[in-house]
Amino acid sequence: MAGVSPFPLQRVSIVSKPVFASAADAETAFYDALARSDLAAMMAVWSEDDEVVCIHPGGPRVVGLDAVRELWRQILASGVRLNVRTTGKVVVSSTLVQTVHSVLEEIAEAGSEPTGPPIVATNVYTLGTHGWRMVMHHASPTPDLMDLHLHGNPRVVH
């Protein structure tokens, strides 16, 4: 058969990750992906570095991109849409290549209001050849202030 290649054509799908021009852009994309339960969009925010870290309230420290992806897959698997609001943003540290943000997260199912105190989160971003990417998300519960007033001072961990 003249003109027919013995090698079948293969389609190669190249999906490019977005380039975040700032850490703030990456953070906006992170919380948007969380609100939409969109795993692909969530992972597009994360650095492809094997040393990424994710810690959820009451959960273990999860290290490595594959482990972080699996953690988010489990969390987002229900597909539940969320209302996610961040307040009290403080840029703790910022250099030319790394930024640390501290925010309060108020999260509830879509159509509902948060029922408890906010979650305090620390998000760390680094600048690489493909823009700003998240390298750490650490979220912890904040104490219920009413509980503190009723039971005295909070215990000091360190």
C-alpha positions in Angstrom: 0.0 0.0 0.0 1.8 3.0 -1.2 1.4 6.2 0.9 0.2 4.3 4.0 2.4 4.5 7.0 3.1 1.2 8.8 2.9 3.3 12.0 -0.6 4.3 13.1 -1.0 8.0 14.1 -1.3 8.5 17.8 -3.1 11.5 19.2 -1.1 13.2 21.9 -3.1 15.3 24.3 -1.1 18.1 25.8 -2.9 19.8 28.6 -1.1 22.8 29.8 -1.3 24.0 33.4 -2.3 27.6 34.0 0.5 30.0 34.8 -0.3 32.0 37.9 1.3 35.4 37.7 1.1 35.9 41.5 0.7 33.9 44.7 -2.6 35.6 45.1 -3.8 34.3 41.7 -2.7 30.8 42.7 -4.6 31.1 46.0 -7.8 32.3 44.3 -7.6 29.3 42.0 -7.0 27.0 44.9 -10.2 28.1 46.8 -12.2 28.2 43.5 -11.2 24.5 42.8 -12.1 23.6 46.4 -15.5 25.3 46.1 -16.2 23.5 42.8 -14.8 20.1 44.0 -12.6 20.2 40.9 -9.6 17.8 41.4 -7.9 18.8 38.1 -8.1 22.5 38.9 -7.0 21.8 42.5 -3.9 19.9 41.3 -3.1 22.6 38.7 -2.3 24.9 41.6 0.1 22.6 43.3 3.8 22.5 42.6 5.0 19.2 40.9 7.7 19.0 43.6 7.8 15.7 45.5 8.2 17.6 48.8 4.8 19.3 48.8 2.9 19.1 52.1 -0.8 19.1 53.0 -2.3 19.0 56.5 -6.0 19.1 57.2 -7.6 19.7 60.5 -7.1 16.7 62.7 -5.3 14.8 59.9 -1.8 13.6 59.4 0.9 15.4 57.5 0.8 14.2 53.9 4.0 14.6 51.9 4.5 14.1 48.2 2.5 15.1 45.1 0.9 11.7 44.6 -0.1 11.5 48.3 -1.5 15.0 48.2 -3.4 14.3 45.0 -5.0 11.1 46.6 -5.9 13.1 49.7 -7.7 15.7 47.6 -9.3 13.0 45.4 -10.9 11.5 48.5 -12.0 14.9 49.9 -13.5 16.1 46.6 -15.0 12.7 45.5 -18.5 13.6 46.7 -18.6 16.5 44.2 -20.4 18.6 46.8 -20.3 22.3 45.9 -19.1 24.5 48.8 -19.3 28.0 49.9 -15.7 29.0 50.6 -14.8 32.4 52.0 -11.4 33.5 53.1 -11.0 36.4 55.5 -8.3 37.9 57.6 -5.5 37.3 55.0 -2.1 38.2 56.2 1.0 37.9 54.0 3.4 36.6 56.7 6.4 36.6 54.5 7.1 37.5 50.9 10.3 37.3 48.8 10.9 37.3 45.1 10.4 33.5 45.0 8.3 32.5 48.0 5.2 33.8 49.8 3.5 32.7 53.0 -0.2 33.5 53.5 -2.3 33.0 56.6 -6.1 33.1 56.1 -9.2 32.2 57.9 -11.4 29.7 55.9 -15.2 29.7 56.3 -16.5 26.6 54.6 -20.0 25.3 54.3 -22.1 23.3 51.7 -23.5 25.5 48.9 -26.6 27.3 50.1 -25.6 27.0 53.8 -23.7 29.2 56.2 -20.7 28.0 58.2 -21.8 26.5 61.5 -18.6 26.6 63.5 -15.6 28.8 63.9 -13.4 29.3 60.9 -10.4 27.2 60.1 -7.0 28.9 60.1 -4.8 28.0 57.1 -1.2 28.7 56.2 -0.5 28.5 52.4 3.0 28.6 51.0 3.7 29.4 47.4 6.9 29.3 45.4 7.8 30.9 42.1 9.1 28.5 39.5 9.5 28.5 35.7 5.8 27.9 35.3 4.6 30.7 37.7 3.5 30.6 41.3 2.5 27.2 42.8 1.4 25.9 46.2 4.0 23.9 48.1 2.1 23.7 51.4 -1.4 24.0 52.8 -1.8 23.6 56.6 -5.2 24.0 58.0 -6.1 23.8 61.7 -9.3 24.3 63.6 -9.6 27.5 65.6 -10.9 27.3 69.1 -14.5 28.1 69.8 -14.3 31.4 71.6 -17.4 30.7 73.6 -15.9 27.5 74.9 -12.7 29.4 75.9 -14.8 31.9 77.9 -16.6 29.1 79.7 -13.6 26.9 80.5 -10.9 29.5 81.1 -7.6 30.1 79.2 -6.6 27.9 76.3 -4.0 25.4 76.9 -0.6 26.4 75.5 1.0 23.9 73.2 4.2 25.8 72.5 
